[in-house]
Amino acid sequence: MPHHLHTQADLEAAIHALVRQDPRLKPIFEIAGMPALRRREPGFAGLAAIVCGQQLSIASAAAIWGRLAAAFDPFHHDALRKARADRLGRLGLSAAKIKTLRGLAREIAAERLNLDVLANEDADAAHNTLTSLHGIGPWTADVYLLFCLGHGDAWPAGDLAVQEAVRIGLSLKTRPTAKQMVPLAEPWRPWRGAAAHLWWSYYRALRKREGVIGGQVPRR
């Protein structure tokens, strides 16, 4: 049965369990502090918002999503499925993102895809289901599982901030690749999603320390 991070209390319990489970995380937690739970809207709207933000700045992504959500209110997959490509393009979507969103809408309308049930699947199986869809890469899949569905074991192996935090926190010689991040996270099952929150918090804490990112962690 999958574990979930639906509330801040869920995340805090998971973080404490991780620190007990892996002593290497204790000094990470001491620097990072308790992370705050981050959640997004689930379902088609949540995934569409993530797709809109692919390879864009936060400000640009928010502007495009704002226009899209306002143009299709209520936001429903059938409306996107039937929308003309030129209309979607005028809202700021690229041709690739239009193809992705309309493809997702068709899959949902045909009942070949149910985004909500992914929350109750194994994290790796849910990840594979999403990445099999056109335009949904590993980052998009993991962000949806973790932030929209609160999947406690989703692991964003390709996230650069998490990779860099793990490099520094575990004293690795080089930043691990997405492939290398998978075995590194095995000790944190079934709470790899909570571990990701912790590593993001650690990365932000280190960025506040001048000269740390890209260098050495100061002696504690």
N, C-alpha and C positions, 0 to 999 in steps of 0.2 A: 504494500500500500504506500503510495507516494506521500512524502511529508510536505507540508505547506507553510508558507510564511504569509499569513493573512493579516496579522497584527504585529505591532511593535513588541508585544509580549512574546509572540512566537519567535521573533528574530532574537530577542535577548536570551531566551531559553536555549535556542540553537547555538548562539555564540558561546555561551557558558559551557555547553556540551562539547563544542569543538575544542575549547581551551583545555578541558579535562582530557579529551580524547587525544590531542596532539600537543605536548608540552612546548613545541617550537612556536606555537601561536600565542603563548603567554606574553612574551615581550612585544609581539605585534599588537596585541590587544592593549597593552600598557601605553603604547604610543598612540594608537588609533582611537582609543576610547570606544564606547558603544556606538555603532553606526545607527543612523535613522533608517527605518524601513521606507523604501521607495516603491510606490505602486502607480500603475497606469490603468486606463480603462481597458477591460478585456474585450473579446470578440473582434468582429471585423473592423470596427472603428479603431480599436487599439493597435491592431496590426497595420492598418492603413496609415496611421499616424507615424509608426516606426518606419514604414516604407518611404513616406514623404521625407523623413529625416536622413535617409541614407546618403552619406558622403556630402552633407551640407552642414553649415554652421547652425548652431542652436537658433539664432535669430532668423535665418533664412527658412529653416524647417518650420518654425513656429508660424511664420507669415504665410507660407504655402498651405499648411494645415488649417490655419484660421480661415483662409479663403475657401478651401475645399469644404470644411465643415459647415460654413455659413451657406454655401451654395446648395448643399444637400442636407437639409434639416427637416425631418430627422435623417441621420446618416444611416443608409441601409444598402446592403450589397446589391439589391435589385436596381436601385437608382444608378449606382456606378456601372453596373453591367450594361444598362441601356443607354448610358450617356455617350454623346458623340466625342470622339477623340479631340476634335478641335476645341470643343468647350473645355475639356479637361486641360488641354494645353494652355489655354488662356488663363487658367487659374495658377499656372506656374509649374505644372507637372511635365517632366521630360517624357519623351516617347517611351523610354524603357520603363518608367514608373507607371505610365498609363497601361502598358501591356501587362505589367505585374498585377496591378490593382484589378483590372478587368478580368484577368485570369483567375485571381482569387475569388472574385464575385461569382464567376461561372462555376467554380468548384463547389462553393457553398450552396449556390442555387440548385445544383444538381445533386446535393446531399452526398457528395464524395468527400467533403471536408467538413468536420465539425470542430471548430477551434476550441470550444469550451471543454470538450471531453479530453483534450490533451493534458489537462491538469491532473487527470487521474491515471495517466500512463507513466511508465518508466521514463525518466528524463531523457535518456539516450534514444529511446524509441520515439518519443515526441519530437525530439530534435531532428531525427531522420525523416519523420513525416513532413515537417515544415521545410526542410532543406531540399526535399524532392520536388517542391513547387517552384515554378518559374520565378526567378527574381528574388527568391528568399535564400539568402546566404546564412552561414553559421551565426554571424553577429546578430542579424535580424531575428533569427529563430531563438537564440538564447535570451535576447532582450525581451521578446514576447513572453517566453516561458517564465522568466524570472520576475519581470515587473508587471505584466498583465495578468498572469495566472498565479503568481506567487508560488511557483514550483520550487520547493526547497532544495532540490538537487540539481537544478540547472547550472551549468558551468560555462561561463563565457571565455573559453580557452583562447579565443583570438583577440580579446580586448587588450590593447597595448598598455593601458594603465595597470591592469591586473598583472600582466606579464612583468612589467617593470617593478611593481611592488613585490612580486614573488622573487624576482632576481635579487633585490636588495634584502628583503626579509629573510630569505633562506641562504644568503651569501653565495649565490651562483656566479660563475665567472662571466656568463653571457646571458642576455635576456632569452628566456625559453620561447621556442616557437609554439604555435597552437598545438601541434602534434605532441611536443614535449610536455605541454601543460596538462595533458590528459592523465598520464601516470602520476604526475606530481600531485594531482588533486585526489587521487584514490583514497588517501588516509582520511579525507574529509567527507566521504559518503556517510550517511545520506543527506548531508547538509552542505553540499558544495555551493549551493546558492547563498547560504548564509556566509560561507567563507568568502565568496566574491564580494559581498557587502563589506566584510571586514577588510579585505585587501584594498578595496576602493577607498575606504576610510583611512587606511594606513598610508596610501599614496597621497591623499590630500594633506595628511599631517606632515609627511615628509616634504612636500612642496613648500610648506611654510618655513622650513629650515633651509636657510640659504646654503647653496652649494651641495645639497644632498642628492637631488635627482641627477643621475648621470655620474655621481661620484660614490663616496663611501658613506655609510651610515655612521654618525658620530658615536663615540663610545658612550655606553649608558652607565 
